[in-house]
């Protein structure tokens, strides 16, 4: 992509309602813009990142044997009445009526709709287990939407639902999805923890949350310093006042708090802040019984499906990456999430030699399948460099005055290190780095 042709409206202005780095930088760098309270448009850079995350999620789920579907964003209110959740979801569920006065819901989640999809279509134990998922828009009418993509009203979510003939098989799938989620977040380049959690409005007897560790996270976690153990403090403590006090503390304040309890492995526990990006639940027969969804077992008897459900906040992950990876100058993308791996910065667009060197390298990288942008704008070097740091390209190749000596620079956004490289070697070097 040529920067002169790209729609990337960067700005120095910080949105008045943006308190977190991800909200500030994603707007300033031209990834997203606000359409209203808790509603965001994804601009070209934001759409690229969104699709990269979506692709990784899909690849790992398909590899684990899941089947992708896409359900209607609008679901009949009758489904929610039959499950009893039209009351428990409360005002977060946006209710609408069509011209015929039929009542519908903008889906905040899709347990009911997925059960209805499987009901009478999967009728025998021989057809089980089955795991269906979608990556689709959801809407929850948050009372206080804030923090940009971390707490919006409309968002892109992966929601999956598995159906089983026995509880044991459902628990097997639950653990398979836990391992699959770990693979997803590892591929995204994130530092995360799996923690014990409360099932909340979704219901069920067991659940796990996946948290990206970040100082600005909303949730307070207890994690082991030696093993993978982690828990949301809501599941560890019964004293609601103590829970509230800990949740309100900043990351810095939490570091001064000691924990008397020790992990089962004997190591010390410590407090961390986390951003919830995934949640998996063991549902049992809660929804299949409510919606009369049954299969015939090996003896021909009708039984309700054992179920589990699995969610990932796909659009929320964009913000989580930046909350964990940023500095005072802007975004620092991981290699698997960056909109462009390489940015070629032609320092002086009026210098024919610089332009020629930039164009030659650009063509080589494009032909090699590298995601590359060339900044061919007629702007000052300092302006272009600030933009490059704000956007957060993994590598920026600076073609400037040193070209007369046969040298260019490779700037590593994460380490901020500039390395001089022979112009004849820069293609090979950048291919080695990526």
BELVENDA-V829242 format. One record per residue. N is the residue number from 1. SS is DSSP state (alpha for helix, beta for strand, coil for the rest). Layout:
BEGIN
N:SS
N:SS
END
This chain:
BEGIN
1:coil
2:beta
3:alpha
4:alpha
5:alpha
6:coil
7:coil
8:coil
9:coil
10:coil
11:coil
12:coil
13:coil
14:coil
15:coil
16:coil
17:coil
18:coil
19:coil
20:coil
21:alpha
22:alpha
23:alpha
24:alpha
25:alpha
26:alpha
27:alpha
28:alpha
29:coil
30:coil
31:coil
32:beta
33:beta
34:beta
35:beta
36:beta
37:coil
38:coil
39:beta
40:beta
41:beta
42:beta
43:coil
44:alpha
45:alpha
46:alpha
47:alpha
48:alpha
49:alpha
50:alpha
51:alpha
52:alpha
53:alpha
54:alpha
55:alpha
56:alpha
57:alpha
58:alpha
59:alpha
60:alpha
61:alpha
62:alpha
63:alpha
64:coil
65:coil
66:coil
67:beta
68:beta
69:coil
70:coil
71:coil
72:coil
73:coil
74:beta
75:beta
76:beta
77:alpha
78:alpha
79:alpha
80:alpha
81:alpha
82:alpha
83:alpha
84:coil
85:alpha
86:alpha
87:alpha
88:alpha
89:coil
90:alpha
91:alpha
92:alpha
93:coil
94:coil
95:beta
96:beta
97:beta
98:coil
99:coil
100:coil
101:coil
102:coil
103:beta
104:beta
105:beta
106:beta
107:coil
108:coil
109:coil
110:coil
111:alpha
112:alpha
113:alpha
114:alpha
115:alpha
116:alpha
117:alpha
118:alpha
119:coil
120:coil
121:coil
122:coil
123:coil
124:beta
125:alpha
126:alpha
127:alpha
128:coil
129:coil
130:beta
131:beta
132:beta
133:beta
134:beta
135:beta
136:beta
137:beta
138:beta
139:beta
140:coil
141:coil
142:coil
143:coil
144:coil
145:coil
146:beta
147:coil
148:alpha
149:alpha
150:alpha
151:beta
152:coil
153:coil
154:beta
155:beta
156:beta
157:beta
158:beta
159:beta
160:beta
161:beta
162:beta
163:beta
164:beta
165:coil
166:coil
167:alpha
168:alpha
169:alpha
170:alpha
171:alpha
172:alpha
173:alpha
174:alpha
175:alpha
176:alpha
177:alpha
178:alpha
179:alpha
180:alpha
181:alpha
182:alpha
183:alpha
184:alpha
185:alpha
186:alpha
187:alpha
188:coil
189:coil
190:coil
191:coil
192:beta
193:beta
194:beta
195:beta
196:beta
197:coil
198:coil
199:coil
200:alpha
201:alpha
202:alpha
203:coil
204:coil
205:coil
206:beta
207:beta
208:beta
209:beta
210:beta
211:beta
212:beta
213:beta
214:coil
215:coil
216:coil
217:coil
218:coil
219:beta
220:beta
221:beta
222:beta
223:beta
224:beta
225:coil
226:coil
227:coil
228:coil
229:coil
230:beta
231:beta
232:beta
233:alpha
234:alpha
235:alpha
236:alpha
237:coil
238:coil
239:coil
240:alpha
241:alpha
242:alpha
243:alpha
244:alpha
245:alpha
246:alpha
247:alpha
248:alpha
249:coil
250:coil
251:alpha
252:alpha
253:alpha
254:alpha
255:coil
256:coil
257:coil
258:coil
259:coil
260:coil
261:coil
262:beta
263:coil
264:coil
265:coil
266:coil
267:coil
268:beta
269:beta
270:beta
271:beta
272:beta
273:beta
274:beta
275:beta
276:beta
277:beta
278:beta
279:beta
280:beta
281:beta
282:beta
283:beta
284:beta
285:coil
286:alpha
287:alpha
288:alpha
289:alpha
290:alpha
291:coil
292:coil
293:coil
294:beta
295:beta
296:beta
297:coil
298:coil
299:coil
300:coil
301:coil
302:beta
303:beta
304:beta
305:coil
306:beta
307:beta
308:beta
309:beta
310:beta
311:beta
312:beta
313:beta
314:alpha
315:alpha
316:alpha
317:alpha
318:alpha
319:alpha
320:alpha
321:alpha
322:alpha
323:alpha
324:alpha
325:coil
326:beta
327:beta
328:coil
329:coil
330:beta
331:beta
332:coil
333:coil
334:coil
335:coil
336:coil
337:coil
338:coil
339:coil
340:coil
341:coil
342:beta
343:beta
344:beta
345:beta
346:beta
347:coil
348:coil
349:coil
350:coil
351:coil
352:alpha
353:alpha
354:alpha
355:alpha
356:alpha
357:alpha
358:alpha
359:alpha
360:alpha
361:alpha
362:alpha
363:alpha
364:alpha
365:alpha
366:alpha
367:alpha
368:coil
369:coil
370:coil
371:coil
372:beta
373:beta
374:beta
375:beta
376:coil
377:coil
378:coil
379:coil
380:coil
381:alpha
382:alpha
383:alpha
384:alpha
385:alpha
386:alpha
387:alpha
388:alpha
389:alpha
390:alpha
391:alpha
392:coil
393:coil
394:coil
395:beta
396:beta
397:beta
398:beta
399:beta
400:coil
401:alpha
402:alpha
403:alpha
404:alpha
405:alpha
406:coil
407:beta
408:beta
409:beta
410:beta
411:beta
412:beta
413:coil
414:coil
415:coil
416:coil
417:coil
418:beta
419:beta
420:beta
421:beta
422:beta
423:coil
424:coil
425:coil
426:alpha
427:alpha
428:alpha
429:alpha
430:alpha
431:alpha
432:alpha
433:alpha
434:coil
END
